[in-house]
Amino acid sequence: MTNKALTPEQSEELLLTLQRRFEKNMNRHEDLVWADIKAKLEASPEKLWSLHEMEKTAGEPDIVGHDKKTGEYLFIDCSAESPKGRRSICYDRAALDSRKEHKPANSALDMAAEMGIELLTEEQYRKLQEFGNFDLKTSSWVVTPPHIRKLGGALFCDRRYDTVFVYHNGAESYYGARGFRGLLRV
């Protein structure tokens, strides 16, 4: 079993990294106050661990929203390209198990679950693109509707020609330039 707790030093370093990113990118969260977010993070060590996993895999998580109904802050991977530590993976466990040879190391849904985060939906992916130009050279798996997945497919998105595209591929496919972006609710 993995220890899902950070040392005090790791927590302090991560909070400082998140604060710097928060202050550098105020356009993503203009009406939010870092002190409120920090207090919530310090009260949720398991969420801080998930953010550490996002950071460790080069996701550069930052806040892109606040759910006023639940009070949750929405952290999303804001790295320019699909997080480097989460590429070359297929969509889900069924896709991974179906590969007879040249299996990738993991799947997007399994990896997200291990990290305690969710894959972005197409809508969330499009919302992220309002804050900048992401995935100009890479692509990211997104949540696939059950009827598409049942037929063997999975969806991914990228940005090309100043436009966000959604595509399909076999769920078992994997490429060095395709990973996934995650969402964490704190």
N, C-alpha and C positions, 0 to 999 in steps of 0.2 A: 504494500500500500504506500502511496506517495504521501509525504508530509506536505500538507497544504497550508503551511504557516511560514511566514518570512521571519528572519531574524530582525531585531530592532534596527540594525544597521541597514539591512536590505529595505525595510519599510521606509526608513528616513531617506535613503537615496532615491527610491522610487517616487515618494511624495514630492521630493525636490524636482525630479525630472518632469513629473506631471504638472507641477506648478509652473515651471518655466515654459512648458509647451502651452499651457492654458493662457499664460500672460502674452506669449508671442502670437497667439492665434485668436484674439478676442472676437474676430468676425464670426467665429463658430458658436459663440455663447455670450453675446453682448450683455445680457441682463443678469448674468450669474456672478456669484461672489465666491472666490476661491476658499475663503475660510469656512463657508457652509459645506462645500464639497469635501474639504479636508476632514472636517469633523465627521462626516458621514463615512468616509473611507476608514478613518481610524477606529470607528465603531464596527467595521465590517472586515475583519482580517481575511476572511475567505474571498471577499471581493478584491481586496488588495493583492492576494495571491494570484487571482485570475488576471488582474492587470499586469502583474509581474510576468506572467506567462505570455501575455500579449506583447509586452515590451521585449522579452527575451527572444521572441521569434521575429523581431523587427517590425512589429505592427504600428508602433508609435501611436498608442491610443490617446484620444482626446475627447472632450465632451462636445457633443454636437446637438444636444437637446436636453430638455427637462420636461418630464411628464407631470403636468400639474395635478392630475387626478391621483396618481400614486406617490408623487413626490420624488420619483426616481430620476437620477441623472443618467443620461445615455452616453456611454463611452463607445466609440467606434474606432477601428484601426484607420488612421489617417496617413499612413506611409504613402509616398508618391506612387509606388508600385505595390502590387499584391505582396504581402509580407514574405520576405525571403525564406524564413524558417518554416513556412507552411506551403511550399510549392511542391510540384511533382507528386501530387496525391489525387486519387480518384474521388468520386463523390461520396459514397457511403460503404458500409460494411458488406452489403449484398454485392455491390460492384467489385469490391476488393476480393471477396471470396470467389467470385465468378471467373477471375483471371487465372488461367492455367499456368502461365509463365510470365516472366518480367513483371512481377507484382510490384506496385509501389509500396513504400514503407508504411503508409497509413491512408486513411480516408478523411475527407473534410469533416463529415459529421462526427466521426469518432474522435478526431483531434479536438474539435470544438467542445465536445462533451467532456473530454479529459481536462480541458482548460477551464471549464465552467462558463463558457460563452455560447452565443448563438451565431449561426450564419446569418448574414444580412438577407433580407428579402429583396426582391427587385425594387420595390418602392423605397426601401431604406438606402439601397445602393444609389438610386437616382437622387435621393435627397442629399447624400454625401457629396455628389458631384456638384451641388450648388455652392460648395465651399472651396472648390478648386478643381484642377484637372488631375484625376486619379486614374491609374491603369492605362497610361498612354503606350506602354510597351508590354504589359502583362494583362492577365484577365483573372477574374475571381468567380469561383462557384457561388451561386446564390440558392436560397431555398427553392426547391423544385416542387410544383404542385403534384399531389399523389397520382393523378391520372397520367401525367407525363412519365413519372418515375416508374409506374406500373408497366409501362411499355418499353422500359429500358433506357429512357433518356434522362438527362439532367441539364439544368440551365446554368449559364455563366454570362458575365457581363464584362465589358471593357469600354474604353472611350477612345474613339478614333474620329478624325475629321470633325472635331468639335461637337461630337454627338455621342450619346450613350447608347450602346447596342446591347441587346440581349440575344443570345444564341443558344443552340442546343448541341449536345454531343452525347455519345453513349456514356452512361454513368461510370463505366469502367475505364474510360480514357483518362490519361494524365499526361501533362506536359510540363517541361521545366519552367515555363512562363505562366502557368496557371496555379493559383493557390486559392485562398479564401480570406475574406475580411470578417471580423467578428464584431459582435455587439455584446456589451455587458451593461446590465441595469444595476445601478447602485442606489 
